[in-house]
Structures are given as structure tokens and as C-alpha cells.
């Protein structure tokens, strides 16, 4: 027979599902609905196994002039491949705390990179 702590610590939400839920939560905010270059940086299970800590990153919002070329247009003109693009030091990082039992996103915080 399973103890109450074994039942409590059984993970129902996978790391993959937690990542998808975090991405959906981010995009549900009007400010972040159209983020560019969204990347999954890391997923970590909390010590008590109650939460997934999901870190996402994306490029900051840059105002563009009407008719300006997008990144893919510039890449085509320059013949640049995606693997040649360097890290953007101004990327925004967000950490999401996702409940392993319910899948509810309980918090979103900005992660500061030193």
C-alpha cells in the first residue's frame, strides 16, 4: 500500500507538458502574445517534487519602422544560417512555477542574468 507522501509526490504533469503550459501562459498576456524567438532554456523539478521550474527566453521588443526587413529577410540577403546567429545579451528570461499535480502555472518571474 502506498503512503500519503508517495501519492502526494507522484508527478502527473511531465516536463514536456509543463513547458508547453508555461509557453501558453506567457502568450496569454497581451504584452507577450507576439514574442519573437521564444526558446525553452531549462526545466527543473523542485526538491519536494511539487513544481516544475520552467525557464523561457525571448528577444526584447524592438520598435520597427514600417517596411523594415525582418530577421529572416536579412538572413536571406546576407546568406546567414540560423546556427551562425550569436546570442543576444538583451534576451528576456522568465521562470514559470508549474504545479506537477494540476498543471496550474502558479507564478512567473523575471530571471536576471549576471
C-alpha positions in Angstrom: 0.0 0.0 0.0 1.3 3.5 -0.9 1.9 6.1 1.8 0.3 9.5 1.6 3.7 11.1 0.8 4.2 8.6 -2.1 0.8 9.6 -3.6 1.5 13.3 -2.9 4.8 13.1 -4.7 3.6 11.2 -7.8 4.1 13.5 -10.7 1.1 13.8 -13.1 2.5 16.6 -15.3 5.6 15.8 -17.4 8.4 18.2 -18.0 7.3 18.5 -21.7 3.7 19.3 -20.7 4.9 21.8 -18.1 7.0 23.5 -20.8 4.0 23.7 -23.1 1.8 25.1 -20.3 4.4 27.8 -19.5 4.6 28.9 -23.1 0.8 29.1 -23.4 0.7 31.1 -20.1 3.4 33.6 -21.4 1.5 34.1 -24.6 -1.8 34.6 -22.8 -0.6 38.0 -21.6 -1.3 40.7 -24.2 2.2 42.2 -23.7 3.8 38.8 -24.6 1.3 37.5 -27.2 3.7 38.1 -30.1 7.1 37.3 -28.6 9.9 36.6 -31.0 12.5 33.7 -30.9 10.9 32.0 -27.9 13.2 29.3 -26.5 12.9 26.7 -23.8 16.1 27.2 -21.7 15.7 24.7 -18.9 13.2 22.6 -16.9 13.9 21.6 -13.3 11.9 19.6 -10.8 11.7 21.2 -7.3 13.3 19.2 -4.5 9.9 18.5 -3.0 8.7 17.3 -6.4 5.7 19.6 -6.3 6.7 22.1 -9.0 8.4 22.3 -12.4 10.5 25.4 -12.7 10.5 26.2 -16.4 12.8 28.9 -17.8 11.8 30.5 -21.2 13.7 33.2 -23.0 12.8 35.6 -25.9 14.1 38.6 -27.7 13.1 42.0 -26.3 10.5 44.1 -28.2 12.2 46.4 -30.7 10.1 49.0 -32.4 10.4 48.7 -36.2 9.8 51.2 -38.9 7.1 50.4 -41.5 8.7 48.5 -44.3 11.7 47.4 -42.3 13.2 44.0 -43.1 12.6 41.1 -40.6 15.3 38.8 -39.3 14.6 36.1 -41.9 14.8 38.7 -44.7 18.1 40.0 -43.5 19.4 36.4 -43.1 18.4 35.6 -46.8 20.2 38.7 -48.0 23.3 38.0 -46.1 23.3 34.3 -46.6 23.3 33.7 -42.8 22.3 30.4 -41.3 20.4 30.1 -38.1 23.4 28.4 -36.4 25.5 31.4 -37.2 23.4 33.8 -35.1 25.1 34.9 -31.9 23.5 35.0 -28.5 21.6 38.2 -27.8 22.7 39.6 -24.5 19.5 41.5 -24.1 17.2 38.4 -24.1 14.5 38.3 -21.5 14.3 35.3 -19.3 11.1 34.2 -17.4 10.8 31.4 -14.9 7.4 29.7 -14.5 6.4 27.6 -11.5 4.1 24.8 -12.7 2.3 22.5 -10.3 3.2 18.9 -11.0 -0.2 17.7 -9.9 -2.6 20.1 -11.6 -0.5 21.8 -14.3 -1.5 25.2 -13.0 1.1 27.9 -13.6 1.4 29.4 -10.1 4.0 32.1 -10.8 6.0 33.9 -13.5 9.2 35.8 -12.5 11.8 37.6 -14.4 15.2 35.9 -14.2 18.2 38.3 -14.0 21.3 37.1 -15.8 24.5 38.4 -14.3 
